Amino acid sequence: QVQLVESGGGLVQPGGSLRLSCTASGSIFSIAAMGWYRQAPGKQRELVATIIEGGATTYVDSVKGRCTISRDNAKNTVYLEMSSLKPEDTADYFCNAYVRQVGELQFRDYWGQGTQVTVSS
């Protein structure tokens, strides 16, 4: 099995910064992509940013210029640096990884439990 553990959420004032981390562990052969999604109260989960094994990244328009996703392949860890945070960034943030386990041929999606980010004065 594969487990994803997030950390780094919390309460921050508007304009502030946070760094989220997510580490994947288990019988991992390869991770094709890692990413962050978020879900605000009463809203659907949305993609925030993704990064593939080669380093290419994508971002939702609402966070471009304010967030940076990065990845440490050796540690199976993905980071999300967020700055100039706004109240509308308030949400539960979930880590996602597209993983091929040892002994398997296919990749599967795995999710973390989520970490809460609250932007409020």
N, CA, C and O atoms as CSV, one atom per row, in Angstrom:
chain,resi,resn,atom,element,x,y,z
A,1,GLN,N,N,0.821,-1.200,0.000
A,1,GLN,CA,C,0.000,0.000,0.000
A,1,GLN,C,C,0.857,1.252,0.000
A,1,GLN,O,O,2.059,1.214,0.263
A,2,VAL,N,N,0.205,2.352,-0.301
A,2,VAL,CA,C,0.891,3.643,-0.349
A,2,VAL,C,C,0.164,4.610,0.573
A,2,VAL,O,O,-1.066,4.668,0.579
A,3,GLN,N,N,0.910,5.352,1.333
A,3,GLN,CA,C,0.337,6.346,2.227
A,3,GLN,C,C,0.906,7.720,1.876
A,3,GLN,O,O,2.087,7.860,1.557
A,4,LEU,N,N,0.041,8.720,1.944
A,4,LEU,CA,C,0.439,10.114,1.754
A,4,LEU,C,C,0.141,10.875,3.032
A,4,LEU,O,O,-0.975,10.823,3.547
A,5,VAL,N,N,1.122,11.571,3.534
A,5,VAL,CA,C,0.951,12.333,4.760
A,5,VAL,C,C,1.298,13.787,4.491
A,5,VAL,O,O,2.413,14.120,4.088
A,6,GLU,N,N,0.295,14.659,4.730
A,6,GLU,CA,C,0.495,16.095,4.508
A,6,GLU,C,C,0.821,16.789,5.825
A,6,GLU,O,O,0.500,16.291,6.904
A,7,SER,N,N,1.460,17.939,5.715
A,7,SER,CA,C,1.706,18.787,6.869
A,7,SER,C,C,1.864,20.226,6.394
A,7,SER,O,O,2.070,20.486,5.208
A,8,GLY,N,N,1.763,21.154,7.338
A,8,GLY,CA,C,2.053,22.543,7.023
A,8,GLY,C,C,0.857,23.472,6.974
A,8,GLY,O,O,1.023,24.680,6.807
A,9,GLY,N,N,-0.341,22.936,7.117
A,9,GLY,CA,C,-1.505,23.801,7.112
A,9,GLY,C,C,-1.606,24.609,8.385
A,9,GLY,O,O,-0.828,24.420,9.320
A,10,GLY,N,N,-2.572,25.514,8.414
A,10,GLY,CA,C,-2.772,26.309,9.613
A,10,GLY,C,C,-3.523,27.580,9.328
A,10,GLY,O,O,-4.098,27.760,8.254
A,11,LEU,N,N,-3.510,28.461,10.310
A,11,LEU,CA,C,-4.165,29.760,10.209
A,11,LEU,C,C,-3.132,30.816,9.834
A,11,LEU,O,O,-2.067,30.902,10.447
A,12,VAL,N,N,-3.450,31.603,8.838
A,12,VAL,CA,C,-2.533,32.649,8.390
A,12,VAL,C,C,-3.337,33.884,8.029
A,12,VAL,O,O,-4.477,33.781,7.575
A,13,GLN,N,N,-2.748,35.044,8.231
A,13,GLN,CA,C,-3.435,36.290,7.887
A,13,GLN,C,C,-3.376,36.532,6.384
A,13,GLN,O,O,-2.468,36.047,5.709
A,14,PRO,N,N,-4.332,37.274,5.866
A,14,PRO,CA,C,-4.276,37.638,4.440
A,14,PRO,C,C,-2.937,38.287,4.104
A,14,PRO,O,O,-2.426,39.127,4.844
A,15,GLY,N,N,-2.393,37.877,2.979
A,15,GLY,CA,C,-1.083,38.362,2.574
A,15,GLY,C,C,0.063,37.511,3.079
A,15,GLY,O,O,1.212,37.711,2.683
A,16,GLY,N,N,-0.239,36.573,3.942
A,16,GLY,CA,C,0.793,35.733,4.522
A,16,GLY,C,C,1.187,34.572,3.622
A,16,GLY,O,O,0.722,34.446,2.489
A,17,SER,N,N,2.063,33.725,4.166
A,17,SER,CA,C,2.604,32.597,3.408
A,17,SER,C,C,2.509,31.306,4.210
A,17,SER,O,O,2.490,31.311,5.441
A,18,LEU,N,N,2.450,30.211,3.479
A,18,LEU,CA,C,2.481,28.878,4.080
A,18,LEU,C,C,3.224,27.940,3.143
A,18,LEU,O,O,3.283,28.157,1.933
A,19,ARG,N,N,3.783,26.903,3.725
A,19,ARG,CA,C,4.422,25.862,2.928
A,19,ARG,C,C,3.817,24.519,3.331
A,19,ARG,O,O,3.913,24.096,4.483
A,20,LEU,N,N,3.199,23.870,2.365
A,20,LEU,CA,C,2.643,22.542,2.584
A,20,LEU,C,C,3.629,21.486,2.098
A,20,LEU,O,O,4.337,21.676,1.108
A,21,SER,N,N,3.657,20.371,2.819
A,21,SER,CA,C,4.507,19.253,2.433
A,21,SER,C,C,3.680,17.979,2.404
A,21,SER,O,O,2.708,17.836,3.146
A,22,CYS,N,N,4.077,17.064,1.544
A,22,CYS,CA,C,3.397,15.767,1.469
A,22,CYS,C,C,4.437,14.715,1.105
A,22,CYS,O,O,5.155,14.847,0.114
A,23,THR,N,N,4.506,13.675,1.920
A,23,THR,CA,C,5.449,12.601,1.674
A,23,THR,C,C,4.707,11.298,1.436
A,23,THR,O,O,3.815,10.918,2.195
A,24,ALA,N,N,5.094,10.633,0.374
A,24,ALA,CA,C,4.523,9.333,0.042
A,24,ALA,C,C,5.442,8.237,0.559
A,24,ALA,O,O,6.666,8.337,0.466
A,25,SER,N,N,4.835,7.189,1.105
A,25,SER,CA,C,5.615,6.070,1.611
A,25,SER,C,C,4.893,4.768,1.284
A,25,SER,O,O,3.703,4.755,0.971
A,26,GLY,N,N,5.646,3.673,1.365
A,26,GLY,CA,C,5.071,2.377,1.062
A,26,GLY,C,C,5.872,1.680,-0.016
A,26,GLY,O,O,7.034,2.008,-0.256
A,27,SER,N,N,5.240,0.714,-0.665
A,27,SER,CA,C,5.926,-0.072,-1.687
A,27,SER,C,C,5.865,0.631,-3.033
A,27,SER,O,O,5.142,0.222,-3.941
A,28,ILE,N,N,6.646,1.704,-3.134
A,28,ILE,CA,C,6.598,2.574,-4.307
A,28,ILE,C,C,7.682,2.204,-5.306
A,28,ILE,O,O,8.862,2.138,-4.960
A,29,PHE,N,N,7.274,1.962,-6.550
A,29,PHE,CA,C,8.239,1.745,-7.624
A,29,PHE,C,C,8.511,3.044,-8.356
A,29,PHE,O,O,9.657,3.370,-8.666
A,30,SER,N,N,7.447,3.781,-8.627
A,30,SER,CA,C,7.594,5.026,-9.370
A,30,SER,C,C,6.405,5.934,-9.099
A,30,SER,O,O,5.280,5.469,-8.919
A,31,ILE,N,N,6.668,7.234,-9.072
A,31,ILE,CA,C,5.598,8.230,-8.939
A,31,ILE,C,C,5.618,9.103,-10.180
A,31,ILE,O,O,6.554,9.875,-10.386
A,32,ALA,N,N,4.605,8.985,-10.994
A,32,ALA,CA,C,4.574,9.725,-12.252
A,32,ALA,C,C,4.255,11.196,-12.034
A,32,ALA,O,O,4.797,12.066,-12.716
A,33,ALA,N,N,3.379,11.465,-11.090
A,33,ALA,CA,C,2.966,12.841,-10.856
A,33,ALA,C,C,2.520,13.001,-9.412
A,33,ALA,O,O,2.025,12.062,-8.788
A,34,MET,N,N,2.703,14.189,-8.904
A,34,MET,CA,C,2.191,14.546,-7.581
A,34,MET,C,C,1.506,15.902,-7.708
A,34,MET,O,O,1.831,16.705,-8.583
A,35,GLY,N,N,0.564,16.133,-6.825
A,35,GLY,CA,C,-0.151,17.399,-6.934
A,35,GLY,C,C,-0.910,17.753,-5.682
A,35,GLY,O,O,-0.983,16.984,-4.724
A,36,TRP,N,N,-1.468,18.929,-5.719
A,36,TRP,CA,C,-2.286,19.448,-4.625
A,36,TRP,C,C,-3.656,19.841,-5.158
A,36,TRP,O,O,-3.778,20.486,-6.200
A,37,TYR,N,N,-4.663,19.444,-4.432
A,37,TYR,CA,C,-6.039,19.828,-4.691
A,37,TYR,C,C,-6.560,20.509,-3.435
A,37,TYR,O,O,-5.983,20.375,-2.356
A,38,ARG,N,N,-7.659,21.242,-3.588
A,38,ARG,CA,C,-8.270,21.856,-2.418
A,38,ARG,C,C,-9.784,21.809,-2.534
A,38,ARG,O,O,-10.356,21.769,-3.624
A,39,GLN,N,N,-10.406,21.815,-1.364
A,39,GLN,CA,C,-11.861,21.799,-1.319
A,39,GLN,C,C,-12.321,22.754,-0.241
A,39,GLN,O,O,-12.068,22.550,0.946
A,40,ALA,N,N,-12.997,23.793,-0.673
A,40,ALA,CA,C,-13.558,24.767,0.253
A,40,ALA,C,C,-14.939,24.302,0.699
A,40,ALA,O,O,-15.573,23.513,-0.001
A,41,PRO,N,N,-15.410,24.766,1.830
A,41,PRO,CA,C,-16.740,24.356,2.309
A,41,PRO,C,C,-17.815,24.628,1.265
A,41,PRO,O,O,-17.929,25.741,0.752
A,42,GLY,N,N,-18.594,23.609,0.961
A,42,GLY,CA,C,-19.689,23.756,0.019
A,42,GLY,C,C,-19.288,23.773,-1.435
A,42,GLY,O,O,-20.124,24.001,-2.309
A,43,LYS,N,N,-18.016,23.535,-1.706
A,43,LYS,CA,C,-17.542,23.564,-3.087
A,43,LYS,C,C,-16.912,22.232,-3.479
A,43,LYS,O,O,-16.583,21.408,-2.627
A,44,GLN,N,N,-16.755,22.043,-4.770
A,44,GLN,CA,C,-16.126,20.826,-5.261
A,44,GLN,C,C,-14.611,20.915,-5.104
A,44,GLN,O,O,-14.035,22.001,-5.061
A,45,ARG,N,N,-13.988,19.751,-5.020
A,45,ARG,CA,C,-12.531,19.711,-4.966
A,45,ARG,C,C,-11.983,20.203,-6.296
A,45,ARG,O,O,-12.478,19.838,-7.363
A,46,GLU,N,N,-10.942,21.047,-6.215
A,46,GLU,CA,C,-10.349,21.575,-7.440
A,46,GLU,C,C,-8.841,21.382,-7.419
A,46,GLU,O,O,-8.207,21.342,-6.365
A,47,LEU,N,N,-8.291,21.262,-8.617
A,47,LEU,CA,C,-6.852,21.152,-8.766
A,47,LEU,C,C,-6.198,22.490,-8.436
A,47,LEU,O,O,-6.673,23.541,-8.865
A,48,VAL,N,N,-5.111,22.446,-7.673
A,48,VAL,CA,C,-4.334,23.649,-7.403
A,48,VAL,C,C,-3.069,23.657,-8.251
A,48,VAL,O,O,-2.792,24.622,-8.964
A,49,ALA,N,N,-2.308,22.574,-8.167
A,49,ALA,CA,C,-1.052,22.505,-8.911
A,49,ALA,C,C,-0.608,21.050,-9.017
A,49,ALA,O,O,-0.904,20.229,-8.149
A,50,THR,N,N,0.107,20.750,-10.095
A,50,THR,CA,C,0.674,19.417,-10.264
A,50,THR,C,C,2.108,19.530,-10.753
A,50,THR,O,O,2.512,20.539,-11.331
A,51,ILE,N,N,2.863,18.475,-10.506
A,51,ILE,CA,C,4.233,18.399,-11.002
A,51,ILE,C,C,4.506,16.959,-11.393
A,51,ILE,O,O,4.239,16.033,-10.627
A,52,ILE,N,N,5.040,16.779,-12.591
A,52,ILE,CA,C,5.340,15.437,-13.038
A,52,ILE,C,C,6.789,15.086,-12.706
A,52,ILE,O,O,7.561,15.931,-12.254
A,53,GLU,N,N,7.136,13.834,-12.937
A,53,GLU,CA,C,8.457,13.353,-12.536
A,53,GLU,C,C,9.573,14.164,-13.190
A,53,GLU,O,O,10.625,14.367,-12.585
A,54,GLY,N,N,9.355,14.624,-14.409
A,54,GLY,CA,C,10.374,15.396,-15.102
A,54,GLY,C,C,10.473,16.839,-14.651
A,54,GLY,O,O,11.415,17.544,-15.013
A,55,GLY,N,N,9.496,17.285,-13.855
A,55,GLY,CA,C,9.550,18.634,-13.297
A,55,GLY,C,C,8.581,19.630,-13.888
A,55,GLY,O,O,8.458,20.741,-13.373
A,56,ALA,N,N,7.884,19.265,-14.961
A,56,ALA,CA,C,6.915,20.198,-15.542
A,56,ALA,C,C,5.763,20.405,-14.563
A,56,ALA,O,O,5.333,19.480,-13.874
A,57,THR,N,N,5.280,21.640,-14.522
A,57,THR,CA,C,4.243,22.007,-13.551
A,57,THR,C,C,3.023,22.614,-14.234
A,57,THR,O,O,3.114,23.156,-15.335
A,58,THR,N,N,1.892,22.511,-13.564
A,58,THR,CA,C,0.679,23.198,-13.979
A,58,THR,C,C,0.043,23.819,-12.746
A,58,THR,O,O,0.188,23.312,-11.633
A,59,TYR,N,N,-0.664,24.926,-12.961
A,59,TYR,CA,C,-1.324,25.632,-11.867
A,59,TYR,C,C,-2.721,26.069,-12.299
A,59,TYR,O,O,-2.955,26.372,-13.469
A,60,VAL,N,N,-3.637,26.095,-11.347
A,60,VAL,CA,C,-4.928,26.706,-11.614
A,60,VAL,C,C,-4.698,28.213,-11.710
A,60,VAL,O,O,-3.832,28.758,-11.025
A,61,ASP,N,N,-5.464,28.873,-12.551
A,61,ASP,CA,C,-5.233,30.299,-12.813
A,61,ASP,C,C,-5.260,31.139,-11.535
A,61,ASP,O,O,-4.519,32.115,-11.419
A,62,SER,N,N,-6.099,30.769,-10.591
A,62,SER,CA,C,-6.286,31.592,-9.396
A,62,SER,C,C,-5.066,31.626,-8.480
A,62,SER,O,O,-4.988,32.482,-7.599
A,63,VAL,N,N,-4.115,30.718,-8.667
A,63,VAL,CA,C,-2.930,30.715,-7.806
A,63,VAL,C,C,-1.649,31.028,-8.572
A,63,VAL,O,O,-0.580,31.121,-7.968
A,64,LYS,N,N,-1.736,31.189,-9.872
A,64,LYS,CA,C,-0.532,31.483,-10.659
A,64,LYS,C,C,0.138,32.757,-10.164
A,64,LYS,O,O,-0.516,33.780,-9.959
A,65,GLY,N,N,1.433,32.679,-9.977
A,65,GLY,CA,C,2.175,33.821,-9.472
A,65,GLY,C,C,2.216,33.897,-7.960
A,65,GLY,O,O,2.994,34.667,-7.398
A,66,ARG,N,N,1.393,33.111,-7.301
A,66,ARG,CA,C,1.354,33.122,-5.833
A,66,ARG,C,C,1.787,31.789,-5.224
A,66,ARG,O,O,2.119,31.725,-4.041
A,67,CYS,N,N,1.784,30.745,-6.016
A,67,CYS,CA,C,2.125,29.418,-5.512
A,67,CYS,C,C,3.219,28.776,-6.358
A,67,CYS,O,O,3.300,28.991,-7.567
A,68,THR,N,N,4.040,28.000,-5.706
A,68,THR,CA,C,5.073,27.237,-6.399
A,68,THR,C,C,5.049,25.801,-5.891
A,68,THR,O,O,5.149,25.545,-4.692
A,69,ILE,N,N,4.913,24.874,-6.832
A,69,ILE,CA,C,4.967,23.463,-6.472
A,69,ILE,C,C,6.352,22.938,-6.821
A,69,ILE,O,O,6.918,23.277,-7.860
A,70,SER,N,N,6.882,22.115,-5.946
A,70,SER,CA,C,8.192,21.522,-6.192
A,70,SER,C,C,8.191,20.101,-5.644
A,70,SER,O,O,7.286,19.689,-4.919
A,71,ARG,N,N,9.225,19.372,-6.012
A,71,ARG,CA,C,9.223,17.946,-5.692
A,71,ARG,C,C,10.645,17.480,-5.419
A,71,ARG,O,O,11.588,17.868,-6.109
A,72,ASP,N,N,10.779,16.647,-4.407
A,72,ASP,CA,C,12.038,15.983,-4.108
A,72,ASP,C,C,11.826,14.503,-4.416
A,72,ASP,O,O,11.259,13.768,-3.608
A,73,ASN,N,N,12.282,14.079,-5.578
A,73,ASN,CA,C,12.026,12.702,-6.005
A,73,ASN,C,C,12.687,11.688,-5.077
A,73,ASN,O,O,12.146,10.605,-4.855
A,74,ALA,N,N,13.833,12.027,-4.545
A,74,ALA,CA,C,14.541,11.099,-3.664
A,74,ALA,C,C,13.776,10.842,-2.367
A,74,ALA,O,O,13.892,9.782,-1.753
A,75,LYS,N,N,12.993,11.842,-1.971
A,75,LYS,CA,C,12.237,11.729,-0.719
A,75,LYS,C,C,10.759,11.453,-0.963
A,75,LYS,O,O,9.978,11.370,-0.016
A,76,ASN,N,N,10.371,11.309,-2.234
A,76,ASN,CA,C,8.949,11.114,-2.571
A,76,ASN,C,C,8.084,12.181,-1.914
A,76,ASN,O,O,7.013,11.892,-1.381
A,77,THR,N,N,8.559,13.393,-1.963
A,77,THR,CA,C,7.892,14.497,-1.274
A,77,THR,C,C,7.582,15.619,-2.249
A,77,THR,O,O,8.384,15.949,-3.122
A,78,VAL,N,N,6.398,16.197,-2.079
A,78,VAL,CA,C,5.989,17.339,-2.880
A,78,VAL,C,C,5.689,18.491,-1.924
A,78,VAL,O,O,5.182,18.296,-0.819
A,79,TYR,N,N,6.018,19.690,-2.382
A,79,TYR,CA,C,5.820,20.892,-1.581
A,79,TYR,C,C,4.932,21.874,-2.339
A,79,TYR,O,O,4.906,21.886,-3.570
A,80,LEU,N,N,4.209,22.690,-1.586
A,80,LEU,CA,C,3.451,23.781,-2.178
A,80,LEU,C,C,3.738,25.018,-1.355
A,80,LEU,O,O,3.302,25.139,-0.210
A,81,GLU,N,N,4.483,25.942,-1.960
A,81,GLU,CA,C,4.765,27.228,-1.337
A,81,GLU,C,C,3.670,28.193,-1.757
A,81,GLU,O,O,3.453,28.425,-2.947
A,82,MET,N,N,2.987,28.749,-0.777
A,82,MET,CA,C,1.892,29.665,-1.075
A,82,MET,C,C,2.200,31.021,-0.441
A,82,MET,O,O,2.587,31.094,0.725
A,83,SER,N,N,2.028,32.071,-1.202
A,83,SER,CA,C,2.257,33.416,-0.692
A,83,SER,C,C,1.110,34.322,-1.109
A,83,SER,O,O,0.251,33.935,-1.901
A,84,SER,N,N,1.107,35.529,-0.567
A,84,SER,CA,C,0.024,36.486,-0.849
A,84,SER,C,C,-1.335,35.819,-0.700
A,84,SER,O,O,-2.222,35.984,-1.537
A,85,LEU,N,N,-1.478,35.072,0.372
A,85,LEU,CA,C,-2.698,34.293,0.567
A,85,LEU,C,C,-3.910,35.183,0.761
A,85,LEU,O,O,-3.831,36.256,1.359
A,86,LYS,N,N,-5.030,34.712,0.241
A,86,LYS,CA,C,-6.287,35.433,0.290
A,86,LYS,C,C,-7.319,34.609,1.053
A,86,LYS,O,O,-7.182,33.389,1.145
A,87,PRO,N,N,-8.335,35.244,1.594
A,87,PRO,CA,C,-9.388,34.481,2.280
A,87,PRO,C,C,-9.996,33.388,1.400
A,87,PRO,O,O,-10.402,32.339,1.900
A,88,GLU,N,N,-10.057,33.633,0.098
A,88,GLU,CA,C,-10.630,32.626,-0.798
A,88,GLU,C,C,-9.731,31.415,-1.001
A,88,GLU,O,O,-10.136,30.445,-1.641
A,89,ASP,N,N,-8.515,31.460,-0.462
A,89,ASP,CA,C,-7.647,30.288,-0.479
A,89,ASP,C,C,-7.979,29.329,0.659
A,89,ASP,O,O,-7.446,28.221,0.718
A,90,THR,N,N,-8.850,29.751,1.549
A,90,THR,CA,C,-9.241,28.901,2.669
A,90,THR,C,C,-9.897,27.626,2.161
A,90,THR,O,O,-10.868,27.668,1.404
A,91,ALA,N,N,-9.351,26.492,2.589
A,91,ALA,CA,C,-9.851,25.195,2.124
A,91,ALA,C,C,-9.075,24.087,2.816
A,91,ALA,O,O,-8.072,24.329,3.488
A,92,ASP,N,N,-9.557,22.880,2.637
A,92,ASP,CA,C,-8.764,21.697,2.969
A,92,ASP,C,C,-7.933,21.368,1.742
A,92,ASP,O,O,-8.453,21.271,0.630
A,93,TYR,N,N,-6.639,21.197,1.956
A,93,TYR,CA,C,-5.719,20.914,0.858
A,93,TYR,C,C,-5.315,19.444,0.904
A,93,TYR,O,O,-4.886,18.930,1.937
A,94,PHE,N,N,-5.460,18.789,-0.230
A,94,PHE,CA,C,-5.206,17.354,-0.325
A,94,PHE,C,C,-4.044,17.087,-1.275
A,94,PHE,O,O,-3.944,17.677,-2.350
A,95,CYS,N,N,-3.189,16.200,-0.855
A,95,CYS,CA,C,-2.084,15.749,-1.689
A,95,CYS,C,C,-2.542,14.565,-2.526
A,95,CYS,O,O,-3.298,13.711,-2.062
A,96,ASN,N,N,-2.077,14.529,-3.756
A,96,ASN,CA,C,-2.385,13.417,-4.669
A,96,ASN,C,C,-1.099,12.916,-5.293
A,96,ASN,O,O,-0.198,13.695,-5.604
A,97,ALA,N,N,-1.023,11.603,-5.473
A,97,ALA,CA,C,0.135,11.021,-6.153
A,97,ALA,C,C,-0.334,9.912,-7.078
A,97,ALA,O,O,-1.209,9.119,-6.730
A,98,TYR,N,N,0.261,9.870,-8.256
A,98,TYR,CA,C,-0.047,8.836,-9.267
A,98,TYR,C,C,1.106,7.858,-9.224
A,98,TYR,O,O,2.195,8.132,-9.729
A,99,VAL,N,N,0.849,6.700,-8.607
A,99,VAL,CA,C,1.922,5.818,-8.158
A,99,VAL,C,C,1.836,4.438,-8.790
A,99,VAL,O,O,0.761,3.859,-8.942
A,100,ARG,N,N,2.998,3.938,-9.147
A,100,ARG,CA,C,3.119,2.534,-9.531
A,100,ARG,C,C,3.811,1.815,-8.378
A,100,ARG,O,O,4.933,2.156,-8.003
A,101,GLN,N,N,3.138,0.830,-7.831
A,101,GLN,CA,C,3.722,0.084,-6.721
A,101,GLN,C,C,4.677,-0.994,-7.223
A,101,GLN,O,O,4.602,-1.425,-8.374
A,102,VAL,N,N,5.558,-1.411,-6.356
A,102,VAL,CA,C,6.472,-2.509,-6.650
A,102,VAL,C,C,5.651,-3.761,-6.982
A,102,VAL,O,O,4.722,-4.116,-6.257
A,103,GLY,N,N,6.009,-4.418,-8.085
A,103,GLY,CA,C,5.319,-5.642,-8.468
A,103,GLY,C,C,4.075,-5.442,-9.295
A,103,GLY,O,O,3.432,-6.413,-9.695
A,104,GLU,N,N,3.722,-4.188,-9.561
A,104,GLU,CA,C,2.542,-3.908,-10.373
A,104,GLU,C,C,2.955,-3.192,-11.664
A,104,GLU,O,O,4.038,-2.613,-11.752
A,105,LEU,N,N,2.066,-3.247,-12.662
A,105,LEU,CA,C,2.331,-2.596,-13.935
A,105,LEU,C,C,1.588,-1.264,-14.071
A,105,LEU,O,O,2.048,-0.363,-14.772
A,106,GLN,N,N,0.437,-1.141,-13.398
A,106,GLN,CA,C,-0.365,0.054,-13.597
A,106,GLN,C,C,-0.095,1.085,-12.516
A,106,GLN,O,O,0.382,0.770,-11.425
A,107,PHE,N,N,-0.417,2.335,-12.856
A,107,PHE,CA,C,-0.367,3.423,-11.900
A,107,PHE,C,C,-1.755,3.610,-11.289
A,107,PHE,O,O,-2.770,3.362,-11.940
A,108,ARG,N,N,-1.783,4.044,-10.049
A,108,ARG,CA,C,-3.050,4.325,-9.352
A,108,ARG,C,C,-2.954,5.670,-8.648
A,108,ARG,O,O,-1.869,6.147,-8.315
A,109,ASP,N,N,-4.120,6.265,-8.432
A,109,ASP,CA,C,-4.200,7.516,-7.675
A,109,ASP,C,C,-4.278,7.230,-6.180
A,109,ASP,O,O,-5.009,6.342,-5.741
A,110,TYR,N,N,-3.515,7.993,-5.410
A,110,TYR,CA,C,-3.578,7.926,-3.958
A,110,TYR,C,C,-3.761,9.335,-3.412
A,110,TYR,O,O,-3.304,10.318,-3.995
A,111,TRP,N,N,-4.444,9.399,-2.273
A,111,TRP,CA,C,-4.775,10.688,-1.665
A,111,TRP,C,C,-4.355,10.724,-0.207
A,111,TRP,O,O,-4.393,9.722,0.506
A,112,GLY,N,N,-3.954,11.915,0.207
A,112,GLY,CA,C,-3.717,12.135,1.616
A,112,GLY,C,C,-5.015,12.481,2.332
A,112,GLY,O,O,-6.076,12.602,1.718
A,113,GLN,N,N,-4.900,12.636,3.643
A,113,GLN,CA,C,-6.077,12.921,4.463
A,113,GLN,C,C,-6.473,14.389,4.422
A,113,GLN,O,O,-7.598,14.737,4.782
A,114,GLY,N,N,-5.584,15.230,3.998
A,114,GLY,CA,C,-5.890,16.651,3.902
A,114,GLY,C,C,-5.307,17.443,5.057
A,114,GLY,O,O,-5.145,16.938,6.168
A,115,THR,N,N,-4.998,18.696,4.764
A,115,THR,CA,C,-4.541,19.629,5.788
A,115,THR,C,C,-5.294,20.941,5.588
A,115,THR,O,O,-5.460,21.418,4.466
A,116,GLN,N,N,-5.737,21.500,6.683
A,116,GLN,CA,C,-6.599,22.680,6.594
A,116,GLN,C,C,-5.777,23.958,6.516
A,116,GLN,O,O,-4.825,24.157,7.271
A,117,VAL,N,N,-6.167,24.807,5.593
A,117,VAL,CA,C,-5.568,26.140,5.467
A,117,VAL,C,C,-6.676,27.166,5.658
A,117,VAL,O,O,-7.676,27.155,4.941
A,118,THR,N,N,-6.489,28.043,6.623
A,118,THR,CA,C,-7.458,29.104,6.887
A,118,THR,C,C,-6.765,30.444,6.771
A,118,THR,O,O,-5.776,30.706,7.455
A,119,VAL,N,N,-7.288,31.291,5.900
A,119,VAL,CA,C,-6.724,32.623,5.704
A,119,VAL,C,C,-7.732,33.632,6.257
A,119,VAL,O,O,-8.799,33.850,5.684
A,120,SER,N,N,-7.369,34.227,7.361
A,120,SER,CA,C,-8.304,35.124,8.038
A,120,SER,C,C,-7.541,36.069,8.950
A,120,SER,O,O,-6.496,35.728,9.503
A,121,SER,N,N,-8.092,37.257,9.087
A,121,SER,CA,C,-7.496,38.216,10.021
A,121,SER,C,C,-8.184,38.125,11.383
A,121,SER,O,O,-7.823,38.854,12.307
